[in-house]
Amino acid sequence: MSGIKHCSGILHVVNILALILFLTACTSYTNVSSEEVKSFRQGIEQDFPVIQKTEIRYSTPRVEVAYTVKTEPVEEEIHRLFTQTTAFMTSPSFQSEIIDAQYRRKYPSWGDPELAVTITLRGKDISAYQFTCKPEKSESNSGNATYAQWYVQTPDDTVGKPYPESRLENEK
């Protein structure tokens, strides 16, 4: 009887390990490299010295700009970084060069990706800020997705809320 329990325990552990391997394999990212990306990366890191590392990458169902920062930026810097990054990510050149030419080529059946901007404090394993935007179908004849409503999640608010808030929107 104890032999059966031992075998079922081993089988249970093997199943859990297989699940962990499957889940981690699903979240591997492909880094993006192009002249436009290099130019953006250099400019944003020059404008924001707090940035230690910038990664522009994708995996299903997301295209993401991930920043690792040395110290947590103040709210005004976060807003400025968000604004510059989302302008880059929603530009026609980003759409054609990154989303159409790279993401869709690798994942043709996944449709339009969500966009994300992640800011992680160096040495921490959780994001200080994560901004996400799901695609909406455009009403124009082009059929391209639009990215209009962004949401922000923080360690204190994992549910998320629309971003920018109206007070920040009015300050533009």
Steps between C-alpha positions, in 0.01 A plus 500: 500500500778745583662427162186618320489819707869560426447456123198729496699761695783484246249523214343805666840671530584418136167648387563820696852534356365445146239772559764743628720434197204550268398828662849645502556401138187692402633826638829520315546827313655586166708818516447756223793660325486759225639845425178663622513300825867586556428867442203497738699312766791747482270802515287376788802397706655843439176676603461280809836429669316292763455225236758226533366269226241518222361189333256504212359152460198291417328175586142392458282697543712805584753748364683666787752769583658396829710743701723416793567813704767574761265686735125546495415806289265769628145511360578778249789294357278192480238697308759648261660157443156347440405775254822473296490120496136468398550760224778277365299178539189636328687664212439375144867400466486286818178342370658407166858421610436319829140382521437417133849394387613314812217414744241403236758307298587288805142473635268531197196348672512712817352819355577842642727499807445695816764765567680530832748731669664351808719687748691278743721624780850347480542216747125443536317217332169681464401793282470839662263598217342303220297679235293291259270572209284251314439554129170636375391461140515826311186632337701616199532294184859404583386245757809566712461479874507815709650527846309762696422392858800419715488351850762513774575242766729552797595272791239688708230476230522168316150538353602809305330821401478714185808710429562785476263632760310811401717729716814391316323519163407864570861591579619422144 
